[in-house]
Amino acid sequence: MEQNAMPEFENNKKRIEALVASLNAASEAYYGGKEEIMSNYEWDMQYDELAALEAETGYILPDSPTQNVSFSEEGDVSGGQKEEHEFPALSLAKTKKVEELQKWADGRPIWLSWKLDGLTLVLTYDDGMLTKILTRGNGIVGTNITYMKDAIAGFPLTLSYRGHLVVRGEATISYTDFERINDSLEDDEEKYANPRNLASGTLSLDAKHIDKVKSRGLTFNAFTLVSTEESILSWGERMDWLEKNGFTTVDRELTDADRLPEAISRWTEKVESRVMDIPVDGLVITYDDIVYASSGSVTGHHATRGGLAFKWQDTSAVSVLDHIEWSCAASVITPVAVFDPVQLEGTTVSRASLCNLSELERLGIGENRRTTLEVIKANKIIPKVINVTSKEGTYTIPTSCPVCGAPTSITVSSSGTKTLRCTNHACPAKNLKKFERFVSRAALDIDGISSETLKDFINEHFISEFADIFHLSAFADRIREMDGYGIKSCENMLSAIEKSRDADPARVILAMSIPLIGADAAQRIIRALGWQGFLQRLDEGQGFDDIDGIGAERSNSILSWYADEKNREIFAHVLAELRIENVPPAAQPEGTCRNLTFVITGDVHIFRNRDAFKAYVEQQGGKVAGSVSGKTSFLINNDSTSSSSKNRKAHELNIPILTEDEFVSRFGGQQA
């Protein structure tokens, strides 16, 4: 190497080492359920720079992300044994250019599907039974989490197919469940950064917390049938086969190179319009011809014909910081960058959350009007500041809460994240999220009361509990004079409040912000018990775990909420303001299982699978619960001598244990 080239090589070497350290640290946070320290946009930029420098210099570190399948996901899962994958879970090569996707298609039929933003799991079946669930891990070795098989949705526990089967898919948590779970966390608990972060944290729970895993709505989405003894040589037909056998599968569309740009445009519109409740971070194309796809080679950590991922090209814009707004909710005071409006992805953007103090420090935000910011819409949805292009001075951290004026304090979480909090435990902003839910469309549907309106009314001391909303007419004169309000908007709001007094009972339950109880759970309760039945169980302290889809954790959450005297008082005040429809329990179908509650455990051999068994019980007017309690009529277990916890509980409560054959002889239901 020439002497004058040495300094450049040394500089590139140092840059490569810095990039590897930076990317691996970001991956550790991303896969370890910690606060994210780098956006996908920044990661991709640094990865591309690293790959280019490695190609130029030939200097490649062993722990470079270009040389590994991915940063090991093992850190996000505990409680299981490490096992080697039967088939290595290789990652996909990625591109941001549609032309490269078209070139890769090579004139062959291809399938377009989502690149879901979750954690990859590998399921193995033998002789019709699910025998193993492995995390992806490092692609070669994963962690066995088969103990979670009853807590994750999206796949059957048994199959009529008796051969060896391996299925790969993505475990995801929806945005709806993500928001519900974050809202249910206590003030001193660290919020999850995004649905993928929550999925990672959920899969790290051990066998003692299965009820918590189940309550979080983790769903397996099959994206490929890795191995089967069936002769199915089409990827599309394999996915159809999985769907017919009870798997939740990724959305997909058959296309070709010519039609691909138009298809990608349509799928991208679904993301931009936010109709997707499942988080995605790109698209994937796959050959329909399984034989051709498997004939490729392995380059680095990619199977050359295994599929190609498409990542959206993030468009950035530079703007000037106008000010940092400090927004308090649930005692956490979040910095929000307010900047001169810019156009991004067809919309006008002027605000972006800065998350916490650690993010402020990382970005190095300066003073208002003296700082220029680079902004993107991450995954085409969420505005995010990715860079400070110039600055003078620095920001000022408020010493008092913007809502109640109490002193602020800085806390540091176990992951090292710095957060600003209000020290006043009675700060009205603690209830902002609960007020937002109370007036939301899914709850009491009070039009004209936004989050900002609620903040204003809390600051003006118009409202301090839910029932106060129904007395805002007492402040009508003051509201009409407030900035941003007026006579017409005030009248419309008061009219909407009066209209909301006629309420559906399931919406009332949702509106009360009972931890872990969302819209689906509220509807299940009302269908099972009716409004009066729900109130009766509250007053008598009875549980709700016998209701399908509720479970022990949600049942205990309802009872704990109602046991709090303050909550009971707030609930009573709300009930006094509403005219609630007295909905009776849903009519139970006539049948052999009418008014009986069953718990089904272990393997089944007469019914196709446990879902089919459950469907039959419900068709015959019965219920299937997840755990044994005093409300259980029968425990169904083909191993009646088992020492399992459910069997022991049934013996303790003198609940009869039936085998599947005994069930069929008493209640019918033989299936092919």
Secondary structure by P-SEA (a helix, b strand, c coil): ccccaaaaaaaaaaaaaaaaaaaaaaaaaaaacccccccaaaaaaaaaaaaaaaaacccccccccccccccccccccccbbbbbbcccbbbbbbbccaaaaaaaacccbbbbbbbccbbbbbbbbccccccccccccccccccccccccccccccccccccccbbbbbbbbbbcaaaaaaaaaaccccbbbbccaaaaaaaaaacccccaaaaaaabbbbbbccccccccccccaaaaaaaaaaacccccbbbbbcccaaaaaaaaaaaaaaaccccccccbbbbbbcccccccccccccccccccbbbbbcbbbbbbbbbcbbbbbbcccbbbbbbbccccccccccccccccccaaaaaaacccccccbbbbbbccccccccccccccccbbbbbbccccccccbbbbbbcccbbbbbbbccccccccaaaaaaaaacccccccccccaaaaaaaaaaccccccccccccccaaaaaaacccccaaaaaaaaaaaaaaccccaaaaaaaaccccccaaaaaaaaaaccaaaaaaaaaacccccccccccaaaaaaaaaaaacaaaaaaaaaaaaaccccccccccccccccccbbbbbcccccccccaaaaaaaaaaacbbbbccccccccbbbbcccccccaaaaaaaaabbbbbcaaaaaaacccccc
